[in-house]
Amino acid sequence: METEFKRIPINLIFPRVGNIRRIIKLSVRAAIANTVIQENGLPDEFALILRPVGDRFEAIAGNTRLS
């Protein structure tokens, strides 16, 4: 099965309800920001995994990157 990547406007994405990582470590956020700066974005392997919910999308993986 081939992975399909789509660009979704950020305003249509919401965090997963019941996300177990409610508190985001500053060190993790800094590491993500550093990768974005060095790579001029995030590599595909760091893409959010979303599922459609009505006309929006729930982030089921990647909530830290979403914040």
C-alpha positions in Angstrom: 0.0 0.0 0.0 1.4 3.3 -1.1 1.3 6.3 1.3 -0.7 9.2 0.0 0.3 12.7 1.0 -2.1 15.7 0.8 -1.7 19.2 2.0 -4.5 20.1 4.4 -5.1 23.7 5.6 -4.0 23.9 9.2 -7.3 25.5 10.2 -9.1 22.2 9.2 -7.0 20.1 11.6 -7.7 19.6 15.3 -5.8 17.6 17.9 -6.8 14.1 18.8 -9.4 14.0 21.6 -8.0 12.1 24.5 -4.4 12.6 23.4 -2.2 11.0 26.1 0.6 13.6 25.5 -1.2 16.6 26.9 1.9 18.3 28.2 4.5 18.9 25.5 8.1 18.9 26.6 10.0 22.1 25.6 13.0 20.0 24.5 10.8 18.1 22.1 9.3 21.3 20.7 12.8 22.8 20.3 14.0 19.6 18.5 11.1 19.8 16.1 11.6 23.5 15.4 15.4 22.9 14.8 14.5 20.1 12.3 12.1 22.5 10.5 14.8 25.2 10.3 17.6 22.8 9.1 15.5 20.9 6.6 13.4 23.9 5.5 10.3 21.9 6.6 9.7 18.4 8.0 10.6 15.3 6.0 7.7 13.2 4.8 8.3 10.6 7.5 7.2 13.2 10.0 3.9 14.0 8.3 0.8 14.1 10.5 -1.6 11.1 10.3 -5.1 12.4 10.0 -8.6 11.0 9.7 -11.6 12.8 8.3 -14.2 13.9 10.8 -17.0 15.7 9.0 -15.4 18.5 7.0 -12.3 18.6 9.2 -9.5 16.3 10.2 -8.4 14.8 13.5 -4.7 14.3 14.1 -4.3 10.8 15.2 -0.5 10.9 15.1 1.7 13.9 15.3 -0.2 16.1 17.8 3.1 17.4 19.2 4.1 18.6 15.7 0.7 20.1 15.3 1.2 22.3 18.3 
